[in-house]
Amino acid sequence: MVATRGGQKAVIIPHSAGALFFLHFMKWVEAPPPMGGGGGPYWCSKHIKAVVNIAAPFLGVPKAIPLFLSAESKDISLVRAIAPGFLENDIFQPQILQHVMRLSHSWDSTVSMIPRGGDTIWGSLDWSPEEGYSCDQKREMKNSTRVTNPARAKSAISLTRSANFGRIVSFGKDVAEAPSNDIDRIDFKGAVKGHRAENRTCRDLWAEYHGMGFEGTKAVADYKTYTAESIVELLHFVAPKMMARSTAHFSHGIADNMDDPKYKHYKYWSNPLETTLPIAPEMEIFSFYGTGLPTERSYVYKLSPTAECHIPFQIDSSANDEETCLKGGAYSVDGDGTVPVLSAGFMCAKAWHGKTKFNPSGIRTYVREYRHSPPTTLLEGCGTLNCAHVDIMRSFALIEDVIRIAAGASGEELGGNRVHSNIFKWSEKINLQL
């Protein structure tokens, strides 16, 4: 492409998971054979002007977890709340969630969507970067204008309950809200898995859950709550075959020493926290994504009915709390409806900003957010201001920015960073060695 364009460098525009694939590509193309393409250490610098990532889940998405645990999403749990037993009805036997479970456990690439960075990025039992987030933006703005005295502001903030977003999965709303010292947890990793009655039909549907039995299922629930680090351990427990296959190709940690030879292996190349950007100081990297849409961040679970063919866990659709952004068993934060702001924006806002161990040549990075505004009439279709995860591709503002970059504009000429969320504030709360 560069050769046919008279030597002009390319502008790459990946969307969603494509951003992870292209991150992998930039390492592959420069790495020596047989692991890589053999392009040499300056291939990206010679051929790429800018990478414009749109709605990129750089750090994964929490909504991937229910897919593996119960083949659910928030929408599925709401269907259960509206019509209990509907999805378990015999009429839908060929299409029930057990088949979805079996299928999802065969899609190893979806493991790349598991949250990356562990508790350092996503928070612990008592802390998360988004702590204090209010899903009611109007109420938040009203409160911020009303409280002007710093002392009064501090007391007003203390009266507002905040969700424990770091608890990605909690068994029970009471567990999700309780102080961590009050939670009596029993480690599931040493539990002896039992066996259910022989039923070959159900074994096919259950994928790997059938081997857990009642003992293993109870052990998972008895651990009470899971953070980003322990959720990976949980998936190794409930889906060992899937995780054994996928962990040969993906990693979800944080690199302490980027000079460690192990990071030359391709399994780390799609994790921005375990790989480095190319040596290309003239290149620019953008993070474009939507904001203003409730985006799944953590979940309240319960044990499901113990019938032989039932998936043992369900999102508790009866769990609701407007003040802490809990609806239908799912806690929400700011994002594009699929990818939380933290996942889409953190790398360009902090981890890649300036010269860091993840960005050794100081590639310039920019965060450009697009505030979601739904269409007002059916005649508008999806609308030109719709900034949901997929519909943002129709956003006039985003398209204009992409065209300007492709025409040669730099990030500074574009106006630099433009944010509507608290991404920079949240990023500063994350204690990551750079």
C-alpha positions as CSV (number, residue, x, y, z in Angstrom):
1,M,0.0,0.0,0.0
2,V,2.8,2.4,0.9
3,A,4.6,1.6,-2.3
4,T,1.6,2.2,-4.5
5,R,0.8,5.5,-2.8
6,G,4.1,7.1,-3.6
7,G,5.7,6.4,-0.3
8,Q,2.9,7.9,1.8
9,K,2.4,6.1,5.1
10,A,-0.8,4.3,5.9
11,V,-3.4,5.2,8.4
12,I,-4.8,2.0,10.1
13,I,-8.4,2.1,11.4
14,P,-9.2,-1.0,13.5
15,H,-12.5,-1.4,15.3
16,S,-13.3,-3.3,18.5
17,A,-11.3,-6.5,18.7
18,G,-9.6,-5.6,15.5
19,A,-7.5,-3.2,17.7
20,L,-6.1,-6.2,19.6
21,F,-5.4,-8.1,16.3
22,F,-3.5,-5.1,15.0
23,L,-1.6,-4.7,18.2
24,H,-0.5,-8.3,17.7
25,F,0.3,-7.6,14.0
26,M,2.7,-4.7,14.9
27,K,4.7,-7.1,17.0
28,W,4.5,-10.0,14.5
29,V,5.5,-8.0,11.4
30,E,8.8,-6.8,13.1
31,A,9.7,-10.1,14.9
32,P,12.2,-12.4,13.3
33,P,11.0,-15.7,11.7
34,P,9.7,-18.2,12.5
35,M,7.7,-16.5,15.2
36,G,7.2,-13.3,13.2
37,G,7.2,-11.8,9.7
38,G,10.8,-10.6,9.7
39,G,10.1,-7.0,8.8
40,G,12.7,-5.7,11.2
41,P,12.5,-3.3,14.1
42,Y,11.6,-0.2,12.1
43,W,8.9,-1.6,9.8
44,C,6.0,0.1,11.5
45,S,7.9,3.4,11.6
46,K,8.5,3.2,7.8
47,H,5.0,2.2,6.9
48,I,2.4,3.5,9.4
49,K,1.5,7.2,10.0
50,A,-1.2,6.6,12.6
51,V,-3.4,4.0,14.2
52,V,-6.9,5.1,14.9
53,N,-8.5,2.6,17.3
54,I,-12.3,2.8,17.4
55,A,-14.1,1.3,20.5
56,A,-11.0,-0.8,21.3
57,P,-11.3,-3.2,24.3
58,F,-7.6,-2.9,25.1
59,L,-8.1,-4.2,28.6
60,G,-10.9,-6.6,27.9
61,V,-14.6,-6.3,28.9
62,P,-16.3,-7.6,32.0
63,K,-19.3,-8.7,30.0
64,A,-17.2,-11.6,28.6
65,I,-17.3,-13.3,32.1
66,P,-21.1,-14.1,32.1
67,L,-20.7,-15.6,28.6
68,F,-18.3,-18.2,30.1
69,L,-20.1,-18.7,33.4
70,S,-23.7,-18.8,32.4
71,A,-24.0,-18.0,28.7
72,E,-25.8,-14.8,29.7
73,S,-25.8,-11.0,29.4
74,K,-27.8,-8.4,31.2
75,D,-30.5,-8.6,28.5
76,I,-30.9,-12.4,29.0
77,S,-31.3,-11.9,32.8
78,L,-34.0,-9.3,32.2
79,V,-35.9,-11.7,30.0
80,R,-35.7,-14.2,32.9
81,A,-37.1,-11.5,35.2
82,I,-40.0,-10.6,32.9
83,A,-40.9,-14.3,32.0
84,P,-39.5,-16.8,34.5
85,G,-39.0,-20.2,33.0
86,F,-39.3,-18.9,29.5
87,L,-35.8,-19.8,28.4
88,E,-36.0,-23.2,30.1
89,N,-39.2,-24.2,28.4
90,D,-39.1,-27.4,26.4
91,I,-40.3,-25.5,23.3
92,F,-36.9,-23.9,23.2
93,Q,-34.9,-27.0,23.9
94,P,-32.8,-26.8,20.6
95,Q,-31.9,-23.2,21.4
96,I,-31.5,-23.0,25.2
97,L,-28.6,-21.5,26.9
98,Q,-26.8,-24.8,27.5
99,H,-26.1,-24.9,23.7
100,V,-24.8,-21.4,23.9
101,M,-22.6,-22.5,26.8
102,R,-21.1,-25.4,24.8
103,L,-20.5,-23.1,21.8
104,S,-18.9,-20.3,23.8
105,H,-16.5,-22.7,25.5
106,S,-15.3,-23.7,22.0
107,W,-14.5,-20.1,20.9
108,D,-11.0,-19.8,22.3
109,S,-10.6,-16.3,20.8
110,T,-13.3,-14.9,23.1
111,V,-10.9,-15.5,26.0
112,S,-8.9,-12.5,24.7
113,M,-11.9,-10.4,26.0
114,I,-11.4,-11.4,29.6
115,P,-10.4,-8.3,31.7
116,R,-6.6,-7.7,31.6
117,G,-4.4,-6.3,34.3
118,G,-5.9,-8.0,37.3
119,D,-6.7,-6.1,40.4
120,T,-4.2,-3.3,39.6
121,I,-6.4,-2.2,36.8
122,W,-9.9,-3.3,37.7
123,G,-9.8,-2.9,41.4
124,S,-10.0,-5.1,44.5
125,L,-12.7,-6.1,47.0
126,D,-12.7,-2.6,48.4
127,W,-11.4,-0.3,45.6
128,S,-11.9,0.4,41.9
129,P,-10.9,3.3,39.7
130,E,-14.5,4.3,39.1
131,E,-15.3,4.5,42.8
132,G,-18.0,7.1,43.3
133,Y,-19.3,7.0,39.8
134,S,-23.0,8.0,39.5
135,C,-25.0,6.5,36.6
136,D,-27.5,9.4,36.9
137,Q,-25.5,12.1,35.1
138,K,-28.2,14.7,35.6
139,R,-28.2,14.1,39.3
140,E,-24.4,14.1,39.4
141,M,-24.3,17.5,37.6
142,K,-27.0,18.9,39.9
143,N,-25.2,17.9,43.0
144,S,-21.9,19.2,41.7
145,T,-23.4,22.7,41.1
146,R,-25.3,22.7,44.4
147,V,-22.4,21.9,46.7
148,T,-19.8,24.7,46.5
149,N,-18.3,24.6,50.0
150,P,-15.4,22.1,50.1
151,A,-16.3,20.9,53.6
152,R,-19.9,20.4,52.6
153,A,-18.9,18.8,49.3
154,K,-16.8,16.2,51.3
155,S,-19.8,15.4,53.5
156,A,-22.1,15.2,50.6
157,I,-19.9,12.8,48.7
158,S,-19.6,10.6,51.8
159,L,-23.4,10.3,51.9
160,T,-23.5,8.8,48.4
161,R,-23.2,5.0,48.3
162,S,-20.8,3.6,45.7
163,A,-20.8,0.2,44.1
164,N,-17.8,-2.1,44.7
165,F,-17.0,-2.4,41.0
166,G,-13.9,-4.4,41.7
167,R,-16.0,-7.3,42.7
168,I,-16.7,-8.5,39.1
169,V,-18.8,-11.4,40.3
170,S,-20.6,-11.6,43.7
171,F,-22.9,-14.4,44.8
172,G,-25.7,-12.3,46.3
173,K,-26.5,-8.6,46.5
174,D,-25.6,-8.6,50.2
175,V,-22.1,-9.9,49.3
176,A,-21.7,-7.2,46.6
177,E,-22.4,-4.5,49.2
178,A,-20.8,-5.9,52.4
179,P,-17.5,-4.7,53.8
180,S,-14.8,-7.2,52.8
181,N,-14.0,-8.0,56.4
182,D,-17.6,-9.3,56.8
183,I,-17.4,-11.7,53.9
184,D,-16.6,-15.3,55.0
185,R,-14.9,-16.8,51.9
186,I,-14.0,-20.5,51.5
187,D,-11.3,-21.1,48.8
188,F,-12.7,-23.0,45.9
189,K,-9.4,-24.1,44.4
190,G,-8.9,-27.1,46.7
191,A,-12.5,-28.3,46.3
192,V,-13.0,-31.9,45.2
193,K,-15.3,-31.9,42.1
194,G,-18.1,-34.4,42.3
195,H,-20.2,-36.0,39.6
196,R,-23.8,-35.8,38.7
197,A,-26.0,-38.7,37.6
198,E,-25.0,-40.1,34.2
199,N,-26.9,-38.3,31.4
200,R,-25.1,-38.2,28.1
201,T,-27.5,-35.6,26.6
202,C,-26.8,-33.2,29.4
203,R,-23.1,-33.9,29.4
204,D,-23.0,-32.7,25.8
205,L,-25.0,-29.5,26.7
206,W,-23.1,-28.8,29.9
207,A,-19.7,-28.7,28.2
208,E,-17.2,-28.8,31.2
209,Y,-19.7,-28.0,34.0
210,H,-20.9,-31.5,34.3
211,G,-17.7,-32.7,35.8
212,M,-17.9,-30.2,38.6
213,G,-20.9,-31.8,40.3
214,F,-22.7,-30.3,43.3
215,E,-19.5,-30.1,45.4
216,G,-17.7,-28.0,42.8
217,T,-20.7,-25.8,42.2
218,K,-21.1,-25.1,45.9
219,A,-17.4,-24.4,46.3
220,V,-17.6,-21.7,43.6
221,A,-20.6,-20.0,45.4
222,D,-19.0,-20.3,48.8
223,Y,-16.0,-18.2,47.7
224,K,-18.6,-15.4,47.5
225,T,-17.0,-12.8,45.4
226,Y,-14.4,-12.6,42.6
227,T,-12.1,-9.8,41.4
228,A,-10.3,-9.6,38.0
229,E,-7.5,-11.8,39.2
230,S,-9.6,-14.5,41.0
231,I,-12.0,-14.6,38.1
232,V,-9.3,-16.0,35.8
233,E,-8.6,-18.7,38.5
234,L,-12.3,-19.4,38.6
235,L,-12.5,-19.9,34.8
236,H,-9.6,-22.4,35.1
237,F,-11.7,-24.2,37.7
238,V,-15.0,-24.3,35.8
239,A,-13.6,-24.6,32.3
240,P,-10.1,-26.2,32.5
241,K,-10.1,-27.5,28.9
242,M,-11.1,-24.2,27.4
243,M,-8.6,-22.2,29.5
244,A,-5.8,-24.7,28.8
245,R,-6.2,-24.2,25.1
246,S,-6.7,-20.5,25.1
247,T,-3.9,-19.6,27.6
248,A,-1.4,-21.0,25.0
249,H,-2.4,-18.0,22.9
250,F,-3.4,-15.2,25.3
251,S,-2.2,-13.7,28.5
252,H,-4.0,-11.3,30.9
253,G,-1.3,-10.1,33.3
254,I,1.0,-7.1,33.7
255,A,4.7,-7.2,32.7
256,D,7.1,-6.3,35.5
257,N,10.2,-6.4,33.2
258,M,9.6,-5.9,29.5
259,D,13.2,-7.1,28.8
260,D,12.2,-10.6,30.0
261,P,12.8,-13.0,27.0
262,K,9.4,-14.6,27.6
263,Y,7.6,-11.6,26.2
264,K,9.0,-12.3,22.8
265,H,6.4,-15.1,22.6
266,Y,3.3,-14.3,20.5
267,K,0.8,-15.1,23.4
268,Y,1.7,-11.7,24.9
269,W,1.4,-9.6,21.8
270,S,-2.3,-8.7,22.0
271,N,-2.0,-7.7,25.7
272,P,-1.0,-4.0,25.8
273,L,0.2,-4.5,29.4
274,E,2.7,-7.2,28.4
275,T,4.1,-5.9,25.1
276,T,5.6,-2.7,23.8
277,L,4.6,-0.4,21.0
278,P,7.0,-0.3,18.0
279,I,10.0,2.1,17.9
280,A,8.2,4.7,15.8
281,P,8.5,8.2,17.3
282,E,6.7,9.9,14.4
283,M,3.7,7.6,14.6
284,E,0.5,8.6,16.4
285,I,-2.0,6.4,18.2
286,F,-5.6,7.4,18.8
287,S,-8.4,6.0,21.0
288,F,-11.8,6.9,19.6
289,Y,-14.8,5.6,21.5
290,G,-18.3,6.5,22.7
291,T,-19.4,7.5,26.2
292,G,-22.7,8.1,28.0
293,L,-24.1,4.6,27.7
294,P,-24.5,2.3,30.7
295,T,-21.9,-0.4,30.3
296,E,-21.7,-3.7,32.2
297,R,-18.9,-3.7,34.8
298,S,-19.8,-6.3,37.5
299,Y,-22.5,-8.8,38.3
300,V,-24.7,-10.3,41.1
301,Y,-25.0,-14.0,40.7
302,K,-27.0,-16.8,42.3
303,L,-27.2,-20.5,42.2
304,S,-29.7,-21.7,39.6
305,P,-32.2,-24.6,40.0
306,T,-30.4,-27.9,40.5
307,A,-32.2,-29.8,37.7
308,E,-29.8,-32.0,35.8
309,C,-29.4,-30.0,32.7
310,H,-29.5,-26.5,34.1
311,I,-26.4,-24.3,34.1
312,P,-25.6,-24.0,37.8
313,F,-25.2,-20.2,37.9
314,Q,-27.4,-17.3,36.9
315,I,-27.3,-13.5,37.0
316,D,-29.7,-12.5,39.7
317,S,-32.2,-10.4,37.7
318,S,-34.0,-9.4,40.9
319,A,-31.0,-7.4,42.1
320,N,-31.6,-3.7,41.6
321,D,-30.3,-0.5,43.2
322,E,-30.6,2.8,41.3
323,E,-28.1,4.6,43.5
324,T,-25.3,2.2,42.8
325,C,-26.1,1.7,39.1
326,L,-27.4,-1.9,39.6
327,K,-30.1,-3.1,37.3
328,G,-31.2,-6.6,36.5
329,G,-28.1,-8.1,38.3
330,A,-25.6,-6.0,36.5
331,Y,-23.7,-2.9,37.7
332,S,-23.0,-0.3,35.1
333,V,-20.4,2.4,34.5
334,D,-19.7,4.8,31.7
335,G,-18.9,3.4,28.2
336,D,-20.3,2.6,24.8
337,G,-22.7,-0.1,26.0
338,T,-20.1,-2.8,25.4
339,V,-16.6,-1.5,26.3
340,P,-16.2,0.5,29.6
341,V,-14.3,3.8,29.3
342,L,-11.5,2.3,31.4
343,S,-10.7,-0.4,28.9
344,A,-11.0,1.8,25.8
345,G,-9.1,4.9,27.2
346,F,-6.6,3.9,29.8
347,M,-3.7,3.0,27.5
348,C,-3.7,6.2,25.6
349,A,-4.6,8.3,28.7
350,K,-1.8,7.0,30.8
351,A,0.1,3.7,30.1
352,W,1.2,4.8,26.6
353,H,1.3,8.5,27.3
354,G,4.8,9.8,26.9
355,K,7.8,7.6,27.1
356,T,6.9,4.6,29.3
357,K,8.0,0.9,29.5
358,F,5.0,0.1,27.2
359,N,5.9,3.0,24.8
360,P,9.7,3.2,24.7
361,S,9.9,5.6,21.7
362,G,7.3,8.0,23.0
363,I,4.7,7.6,20.3
364,R,2.1,10.4,20.7
365,T,-1.2,9.2,22.0
366,Y,-4.6,10.9,22.0
367,V,-8.0,10.2,23.5
368,R,-11.1,11.4,21.6
369,E,-14.5,10.6,23.2
370,Y,-17.8,11.0,21.5
371,R,-20.9,11.7,23.6
372,H,-23.8,9.4,22.8
373,S,-27.0,11.0,21.7
374,P,-29.8,8.7,20.5
375,P,-31.9,9.5,17.5
376,T,-35.0,11.5,18.2
377,T,-37.2,10.0,15.5
378,L,-37.5,6.7,13.6
379,L,-36.7,8.6,10.4
380,E,-33.2,9.1,11.7
381,G,-32.5,5.4,11.8
382,C,-29.5,4.8,14.1
383,G,-28.7,8.5,14.0
384,T,-25.5,10.4,13.3
385,L,-24.8,11.1,16.9
386,N,-25.3,7.5,18.1
387,C,-22.0,6.4,19.8
388,A,-22.8,2.9,20.8
389,H,-20.1,0.3,20.3
390,V,-21.0,-0.5,16.6
391,D,-23.2,2.4,15.7
392,I,-20.3,4.8,16.4
393,M,-19.1,3.9,12.9
394,R,-21.9,6.1,11.6
395,S,-21.0,9.1,13.8
396,F,-20.4,12.2,11.7
397,A,-18.0,13.6,14.3
398,L,-15.9,10.4,14.3
399,I,-16.0,10.1,10.5
400,E,-14.8,13.8,10.2
401,D,-11.9,13.1,12.6
402,V,-10.9,10.0,10.7
403,I,-10.9,11.8,7.4
404,R,-8.8,14.6,8.7
405,I,-6.2,12.2,10.0
406,A,-6.2,10.3,6.7
407,A,-5.7,13.6,4.9
408,G,-2.6,14.4,7.0
409,A,-3.8,16.2,10.1
410,S,-1.9,15.5,13.3
411,G,-3.4,14.8,16.7
412,E,-2.6,18.4,17.8
413,E,-4.2,19.8,14.6
414,L,-7.2,17.7,15.5
415,G,-7.4,19.5,18.8
416,G,-5.6,17.0,21.0
417,N,-7.5,15.1,23.7
418,R,-11.3,15.6,23.9
419,V,-13.0,13.8,26.8
420,H,-16.5,13.8,28.3
421,S,-15.8,11.0,30.9
422,N,-13.5,10.8,34.0
423,I,-11.0,8.7,32.1
424,F,-8.0,10.8,33.2
425,K,-9.1,11.0,36.8
426,W,-9.7,7.2,36.9
427,S,-6.4,6.5,35.2
428,E,-4.5,8.5,37.8
429,K,-6.0,6.3,40.5
430,I,-4.4,3.2,39.0
431,N,-1.0,2.5,40.5
432,L,0.9,1.1,37.6
433,Q,4.7,1.3,37.3
434,L,5.5,3.0,34.0
